[in-house]
Amino acid sequence: MPEPGKKPVSAFSKKPRSVEVATGSPAVFEAETERAGVKVRWQRAGSDISASDKYGLVAEGTRHTLTVRDVGSADQGSYAVIAGSSKVKFDLKVLEAGKAEPVPGPAPAPAEAPGAPGEALASATEVEGGSPRPEGSSSAAPDGPSVPDDPIGLFVMRPQDGEVTAGGSITFSARVAGASLLKPPVVKWFKGKWVDLSSKVGQHLQLHDSYDRTSKVYLFELHITDAQATFAGGYRCEVSTKDKFDSCNFNLTVHEAIGPGDVDLRSAFRRTSLAGGGRRISDGHEDAGTLDFSSLLRKSSFRTPRDSRLEAPAEEDVWEILRQAPPSEYERIAFQHGITDLRGMLKRLKGMKREEKKSTAFQKKLQPAYQVSKGHKIRLTVELADPDTEVKWLKNGQEIQMSGSKYIFESVGAKRMLTISQCSLADDAAYQCVVGSEKCSTELFVKEPPVLITCPLEDQLVMVGQRVEFECEVSEEGAQVKWLKDGMELTREETFKYRFKKDGQRHHLIINEATLEDAGHYALRTSGGQALAELIVQEKKLEVYQSIADLTVGSKDQAVFKCEVSDENVRGVWLKNGKELVPDSRIKVSHIGRVHRLTIDDVTPADEADYSFVPEGFACNLSAKLHFMEVKIDFVPRQEPPKIHLDCPGRVPDTIVVVAGNKLRLDVPISGDPAPTVIWQKTITKRSKVPAGPALDASGDSGASDEWVFDKKLLCETEGRVRVETTKDRSIFTVEGAEKEDEGVYVVTVQNPVGEDQVNLTVKVIDVPDAPAAPNISNVGEDSCTVRWEPPAYDGGQPVLGYILERKKKKSYRWMRLNFDLLRELSHEARSMIEGVVYEMRVYAVNAVGMSRPSPASQPFMPVGPPSEPSHLAVEDVSDTTVSLKWRPPERMGAGGLDGYSVEYCQDGCSEWVAALQGLTEHTSLLVKDLPTGARLLFRVRAHNVAGPGAPGTTTEPVTVQEILQRPRLQLPRHLRQTIQKKVGEPVNLLIPFQGKPRPQVTWTKEGQPLAGEEVSVRNSPTDTILFIRAAHLAHSGTYRVTLRIESMEDKAELVLQVVDKPGPPQDIRVTEAWGFNVALEWKPPQDDGNTELWGYTVQKADKKSMEWFTVLEHYRPTHCVVSELITGNGYYFRVFSHNMVGPSDRAATTKEPVFIPRPGITYEPPNYKALDFSEAPSFTRPLVNRSVIAGYNATLCCAVRGSPKPKISWFKNGLDLGKDARFRMFSKQGVLTLEIRKPRPFDGGVYVCRATNLQGEAQCECRLEVRVPQ
């Protein structure tokens, strides 16, 4: 497992804290930097704050202060302070004057629990590194579920840092905006960096989620109960949707409890539900479930401070903690620091321990592994034993050369650093630092962020043979993606059919010639999401919206044949009597969009023929006939009355039909002598109400009737859209671009002195229909819906032939046609939709003229199917009035998730179902109460979602509501059938399951007497009984009996508890005899054996001079012994410890007087020698000499000194001590002193003094350094 990289060092030694102040009061924020002279900026809402009447900025050395004067409601919000790459955020909250608590300034941080890392909850949140968090994220939790002003990413409210006392509970909440999400977001909770908490759900940790339909906000909660010290540390919450991702870090601090007296004993017995077991209900209807005393088994839970080795802060090295910790603590360390591959780490740690040896070149080596995110930078640091040693850095065995800003080599004192900027996957390698023949190695792991979908795929509708190109944009250039069709991956082996193309962040899938087999769902999958689109391939069909019509024209007139087809890209050929028509100056062929025209000017009798339009590529032929109208003029004598020559039998011409937008030309031949005057008029019809008098034969009733009034409008314009042109033998009425208002009856009147003639011509203008109203969507299913619409308000003068329906995704701009044959009905069932995707519908109306404009889009809708039936419905428990049910969620929930479950029951043989609860329940279990005793009932459960209730899950057999009598029986565990041994001070937790209905009565006794005292407590549940002793004493030893009784039936069990302790010290130790090099000892057994058998004694001896104790005998059972191999002339003390299974006695029996071993022979008196004094005051054997150096090149000053003891060396420049200046390096080797000046500048010139000092005196020498600037 890769270890996390080293956390960047903060520029702040003291951070500002969030405060609450009253309106009108000042607010003061203080920050302290690590070094003086650091430039500090203050910000509010992302904008820098400058000194003004409102804000006061003060900088004194390392202390920086921001004062907000006369605080008002407008000053409330998030503030930040920035120094270098460190950014600390804090909040200012303004309260009303009557409700505010006095906050004079930034209070000191509260005392933390021993070993608990992190700061208090109110402290500001700091973002380290080069990329601070964006403005708007605050460490202070908002009041209530209100949406903040500046939500970041997907979070509406992020989880905040929290504090809890050991044994308490805490809940972390995260809110996610769901208004723009098609599916519920996926939320994951992590401990540390890699531990997924969904696998740790149990009695201490629960995950909950809910959805508020009113505010459209998802709520996700992490609930921790019975918090322990190991729960402290960093946590992370990640939320992801189809094309977005966001995460948030927060910390949990666990404080120690004050003492045993403050601990609620009942909280230690709290339970949660047992999987697969019966539902437990305590006496007081409290929460039931499993029992956990793991937190009580630790001696240090409430009495001793936590182990500092196990409570390391986040910055400590996990490898070092594992190396120093005992094997029994590995599991705790793994959970606390988020280690998932513990076995692999221990295997590597074992190898590291074998290889560990003292290094002569390195004082501090590289860590075993580092981890860095892609695009960030990482710094590898080693510390050398010799600061003058040169190092080499290797990557995968190859030396790293200086190249641009990618690799930066730094040297600070004995430290050597390698900085890698803009890390990529190519930097994921093994690195080595080589010093001479020694080297240290590490591994760098580059973590690649997930590739997200930034621009999704679009649905496409094409014809057979057309080119298809899907395009999708991802968040990273050159990312690896997969193309899938209907869930199957498209590989490179299919390149003859599919072509893949990459263009930066855009990825393309190209199908050159689509076939019907290519239809389906195509997907692009990345490491962070998936984009889905549908391809519909239709066979080629050509629809004729307007066919060509027969024409009758006169000589020198213009004939226009016009047709409209469905495809604007279709070309065609015009035929005359079956032969292709060649355009010329009189015959013109045009193609504009979907309209094809044939125009013949100055029609002659030779133009009378059959004309056809044949579209290319389609078996279609549109034909019409051109009739030539010949006007005959007969000779008439003078004074001939006027006459209109129209071929109109009965003087009533047929209605003239013209398509809107086309040219209307009425050519009326006339005659008369003298030349007649032509008058064109249009009849205007008005409708008015005129009172109707009573009829002669009426009974007196009166009313009103409608009367039509006709008016005539004179048309005499000779220019413009509507014009009249008159010659000697004809009158021409022309309308350019016919409109609806041009429809009506036109009256043509010719007059001369001889008489007059008149003809009525009826003109009808037809057009495409109006756009229908927006369609309505109903009966929405899993992949289908019913679309209904109303006919258009105006059909264009022609009956509506049918309708065309289109749909699109809400976020797309591409509309897809759903039908190629016209729909005759006013409703249609649309299918083949994707569940969970939002769609819109629109409709066109079609008549003989053409297709209308599209209707407005329907309301967006999402296809969602009802859920399937809940599975594994079972009866968990039955009493006289209640039935406990449990089930599992349905296999299919639908895209929107479940709203809840409904539970119903009915009598066996009856069909009337009764609701067991009002509304819905989100849980998968329910206790149905208030049922009639003895009734036989059937139960069923339905799952509900947005689409409604799903199929019910029903119990297979009727359930009789009656508690069954069951004989009491104790199920004594195997380990409790033997003598139970506990050490003094350890907790005793004896859990005994039992059976029996109704609930049996449980009784505990000790040695035949009822239990007494507060130290021993008993907790009973419907399925087990527990004897609990918080701290065992010797008096708790004995025989305990538990009795289970139901009416006259009972069951008993006995348990033997033995509480053991360390033994007392032996008694009456004495020396019975001493001879030669031997001493005989004797003692008596201890009075207190610790309530268990003695395992033996340990005998130790100590020399009177050193008083260091050495063990002579271990596990020695007799109460007398002989100590041999003593040294003559020395005096000895002896002591004896007693041992049992708990351990050695706290005290030992010790001899009061020393025993001397006599030394035979002559006593040697050593001579006295006079000590020589070699001390010497410091003196310079070679003084400093004046030097002149060039600026920019390293310079050194050297001298030599002697003295005893070794003198202390100090360097000064112009009287200032250079010891703390990093630009100067000082070396001392065998009396030779060297001062190295790094790249000196002109201001480094001056008088340098070297001073040597010891106990005998001091000496100094000086020189002058001149720094010259090169010309």
Secondary structure, 3 states (H helix, E strand, C coil): CCCCCCCCCCCEEECCECEEEECCCCEEEEEEECCCCCCEEEEECCEECCCCCCEEEEEECCEEEEEECCCCHHHCEEEEEEECCEEEEEEEEEECCCCCCCCCCCCCCCCCCCCCCCCCCCECEEECCCCCCCCCCCCCCCCCCCCCCCCCCCEEECCCCEEEECCCCEEEEEEEECCCCCCCCEEEEEECCCEEHHHHCCCCEEEEEEEECCCCEEEEEEEECCCCHHHCEEEEEEEECCCCEEEEEEEEEEECCCCHHHCCHHHHCCCCCCCCCCCCCCCCCCCCCCCCCCCCCCCCCCCCCCCCCCCCCCCCCHHHHHHHCCHHHHHHHHHHCCCCCHHHHHHHHHHHHHHCCCCCCEEECCCCEEEEECCCCEEEEEEECCCCCCCEEEECCEECCCCCCCEEEEEECCEEEEEECCCCHHHCCEEEEEECCEEEEEEEEEECCCCCEEECCCCEEEECCCCEEEEEEECCCCCCCEEEECCEECCHHHCCCEEEEEECCEEEEEECCCCHHHCEEEEEEECCEEEEEEEEEECCCCCEEECCCCEEEECCCCEEEEEEECCCCCCEEEEECCEECCCCCCEEEEEECCEEEEEECCCCHHHCCEEEEEECCCCCCEEEEEEEECCCCCCCCCCEEEEECCCCHHHCCCCEEEECCCCEEEEEEEEEECCCEEEEEEEEEEEEEEEECCCCCCCCCCEEEEEEEEEEEEECCCCCCEEEEECCCEEEEEECCCCHHHCEEEEEEEEECCEEEEEEEEEEEECCCCCCCCCEEECCCCCCEEEECCCCCCCCCCCEEEEEEEEEECCCCCCEECCCCCECCCEEEECCCCCCCCEEEEEEEEECCCECCCCCCCCCECCCCCCCCCEEEEEEEECCCCEEEEEECCCCCCCCCCCEEEEEEEECCCCCCEECCCCCECCCEEEECCCCCCCEEEEEEEEEECCEECCCEECCCCEECCCCCEEEEECCCHHHCCCEEEECCCCEEEEEEEEEECCCEEEEEECCEECCCCCEEEEECCCEEEEEECCCCHHHCEEEEEEEEECCEEEEEEEEEEEECCCCCCEEEEEEEEECCEEEEEEECCCCCCCCCEEEEEEEEEECCCCCEEEEEEEECCCEEEECCCCCCCEEEEEEEEEECCCECCCCEECCCCEECCCCCCCCCCCCCCCCCCCEEEEEEECCCCEEEECCCCEEEEEEEEEECCCEEEEEECCEECCCCCCEEEEEECCEEEEEECCCCHHHCEEEEEEEEECCEEEEEEEEEEEECCC
